[in-house]
Amino acid sequence: MKKRKFIVLSLLFLIGFSADFATKQMVMRHVQDKSTITIIDGFLEFSYVENRGMVFGFLNNEQTGLKRYALTALTLFSIIVIVTIIWRLREAPFIYLLPFFLILAGAAGNIIDRIRYGHVIDFIHMHWKETLDYPWLYNIADALVVVGMMILAVLFLFKKDVFESLNAGKKA
């Protein structure tokens, strides 16, 4: 991996991870005991939610101690897979590594919550007045994962041959 590319990707990872950590700490201090804080009227609100489940609150209502450890283990496994992919694609151009670093930053942010608190802190609620309402709350880590997955999907759709050539051991 070229040094400058690795430095920029590492900085993006640290910025994303730090932004997630800092915003969750802010929400715990200033929003946790309040119902909702309006950030942009009719569009963006912060509310404190403890997500003990998975994405979109899946399994959030399940009451088992094993779930915490299973979800932590699943996230840790995902982190190991992502790091392995980054290592295998280390010679790839920046844009092919970027989504994996974003996903890694998000996974790292959420696993820290699971280890420290036993749940993930979600707080961002977006809507367009009363017309369009995204029903689930999320956090910066979730947004990083979604953006990384969207970039990855676009690359797979339009540049799949590059991944195939990298996987075959050829240079892109």
N, C-alpha and C positions, 0 to 999 in steps of 0.2 A: 504494500500500500504506500503510495507516495506520501511523504511527510506532511506537506501542506494540506492535502485532501483529508488526511487523518485528523489534523489539527482542527480544521473547519468543522468536520463532522462531529468531533468530540466536543467542540464548543457548542454546537447546536444541541447535542445531547444534554450537556450541562445546563444550558439556558432553559430548555424544555423541562428538565427534571427540577431545576431550581424554581422555575415559575410555578410548577405544580405544587411543590412543597410549600413555597411562600404563600400562595393563595389559600391553600388548605389551612395553614396556621392562622392566617388573617380571618378566615371564615370561622374557625374554632373560637377565636377571641371575640369577634364582633358580631357574628350572626347566629351562633349556636343557640342562644337563649331568646332570640327574636323570631317572629313568624316568617317574615320576608322583608328584604331590603330592595327597593327599586333602584336600579342603576340607570337604566334608560327607560323612561315611562313608555309603556305600551310595547316594549321589546325585550328588555333584559332585567331579570331579577336574580338575587342571590337568596337561597334558602339552604338551611343545613339539613342534610339527610345522611343517615348511616346506611350504606348499602352493604348488607351482609351476603348478598347474592352475587350474581354475575351481571353481564351486560343487560341493559333494559330492566334491571331488577329481577331477572330470572333467578329463581330459587331464593329470593329475598325473604320470603315468609317461612321457609323451612327452619325448624328449631333444632338443629343438631350441632354439637360441638365438632363433630368430624368434618362437617362442611367447611369450616374455617381452614382446617389443615389440608383438606383436599383441594380447595381453591388456591391456597398458598402454594401447594406442591405443583398444581397445574400451571400457575403463573411462573414458578421457578423453572419448570420444564420448558415453558415457552421461551423464557429468557435464554436458556442454554441453546435451544434450537436457533434462535435469532443470532446469537453470538457465533454459532457454528456457520450459519449462512454468511454472515459478515466476513468471517475468516476465509471461507471458500471463494467469496466474490471480492476479496480485498484488492484485486487488480482491476476491477471493473471501474468504469467512469463514475464520477461523483453522483450523478443523478440515480444510478442503480443502487447505490449504497444508502442514499438519503432516506428512503422510506424505512429501511431496517433500523437506522439510528433513531428515527422518530418513534417507531413502534417500541423499540428498546427503552427509550426514555419514558414512555407512557407505562409500559409494564413495570419498570423499576419504581416509578412513582406510586403505582397502586399496590405493589407488593410490600412497600415500606408501610403503607397504611394497614394492610392485613396483618403484618407481623407486629406492629406497634399497638394497634387498636382492636384487631379482630374483625374489622370492617373497612370499607373504603368510604372516604368522605366525598360526597357529591354535593354540588351547590349551585351550578349554573342552570337557570331556567330561561329558555328563549321562547318567545311567542310574538305574534303580530297582532296586537290588540286582543280582541276576543276571537278573531277570525281563524288564525292559524296558531295552534298551540302544540309545541313539542312536549309530549307528556312526561318524559323522563328527565330527571336532573342528571348532570354529568359534571366532570371536572376537567382540568387542563390535560391530565394524563389520558383520559378517554379521547379528548380532541386530538391529541398527538397520534394515538393509535389509529383513529379514523382517517386523519389526513395521510398518514403513512400508508394505510391500506388503499386509499383512493389513488395515490401516486403509483403504488405497486400495481393496481388493477389497470391503470392507463398504460403503464410500461408493458405489462403482459399482453394487453390487447394490441398495442401498436409496435412494440419492440421485442416480441417474444424470441426472435432469432438471436438476439444478443445474449439472453439468459441461456439459451440452448448451446451457443458457442462457448460461453464461459463454463458451463457445466461439462462440456466435452473436453475442457482443458485448453481450448484455443483462446487467443487474445481477441478482444472485441475491436 
